[in-house]
Amino acid sequence: MATLKTVNLSIYIYTGEKNNYTGTDLKYTLQKSIISYQDNIVFEIAEIVRDYIDVSFNNDYVSNTIWVTTVAGLVDDTNTVFTYGSPVTNTSLAFDGYGYYEDEINPQLTAYDLISSNTIYLPENTAGKLPVYKETTGSVVIDSVTTSITNPNTNVKIQYIDIPANTNTIAVKDSGGTTQKTITVVNQCEPKFTPYKVTFVNKYGAFQDFYFFKKTTESFNVTDEKFKRNIINTSSVIYGTNQAQQTRYNINASSTIKLNTGFIKEDMNDTVEELFLSENLWIRYNNETLPIIPTTKNLEFKTVLNNKLIDYTIDFEFAFDKINNVR
């Protein structure tokens, strides 16, 4: 009896209609042989698929999801292609998200709304966004207004629901009308400080907004090099004392900003953790969307039991040099 020897795996990555791929969508062809003491062949394709998810943000909210179709050709130990059950074709929707170790291998997205907390903080009189998964969500009820969610057969599976200013409650329902999650919206009054909105890619691969309401400190760090030059005028053999003997060059600087959340619920700890783990973050700063990197590397989670009041101060670095050196 013939046994499995090799799998030839073709990976198609594309957008648009599900399973509507062509030869131009073929991105990888992989081959793997079975290990003698095993009876199956495993491919890990997440990292190479991720290369085709282009994450960019300019205060817009788009669905960064793509289709991935794998076609596996099975070859037996006589180098004959299996005619029964081969090729094996599977199609999946890919997100730029992740699971935790406790979720075990290859966790699947089953959420309705695509945020971990049950609370959203917004400045008073300010609208917001809620990402939901079209595949599972049937409708969203904001206070008493219902928004129906349609689920087209395309890769656009994340929908960003507009949260009107001064909303109180959001109910996320499945296709049968059952409420799967209730979210409380806290409309924060901040008369003294300027709230800053930080947007990051969370564990679900969705853009999520997080406001910092309290004290902000801005600074910058300068880097340079120096060399010592000869300032003697060779014809008159003198030099002017207004001439610099030591000269700076390769001058640049990086700007940093320290933000404070203000007092928040313990429920927001998961959101803060995901912000720290995100590779892509932006701040809305002077009416521009600018990339930032968290430079705070340690976080002690606060709880009501231990700390009573919960707030966090986080340092960020703007992800570009102060002097434009893009060439």
Sequence and secondary structure as in RCSB ss.txt:
>XXXX:A:sequence
MATLKTVNLSIYIYTGEKNNYTGTDLKYTLQKSIISYQDNIVFEIAEIVRDYIDVSFNNDYVSNTIWVTTVAGLV
DDTNTVFTYGSPVTNTSLAFDGYGYYEDEINPQLTAYDLISSNTIYLPENTAGKLPVYKETTGSVVIDSVTTSIT
NPNTNVKIQYIDIPANTNTIAVKDSGGTTQKTITVVNQCEPKFTPYKVTFVNKYGAFQDFYFFKKTTESFNVTDE
KFKRNIINTSSVIYGTNQAQQTRYNINASSTIKLNTGFIKEDMNDTVEELFLSENLWIRYNNETLPIIPTTKNLE
FKTVLNNKLIDYTIDFEFAFDKINNVR
>XXXX:A:secstr
   EEEEEEEEEEE SBTT   GGGEEEEEEEE  TT S      HHHHHTT     SS     EEEEEEEEEEE
ETTS B SSS SEEEEEEEES    GGG SS     SBS SSSEEEEETT  EEEEEETTTEEEEEETTEEEE  
  SBS  EEEEEE TT  EEEEEETTS EEEEEEEEEE  SSS  EEEEEE TTS EEEEEE S  EEEEEEEEE
EEE    BTTTTB  TTS SEEEEEEEEEEEEEEE  S  GGGHHHHHHHHH S EEEEETTEEEEEEE      
   HHHHSS   EEEEEESS SS    
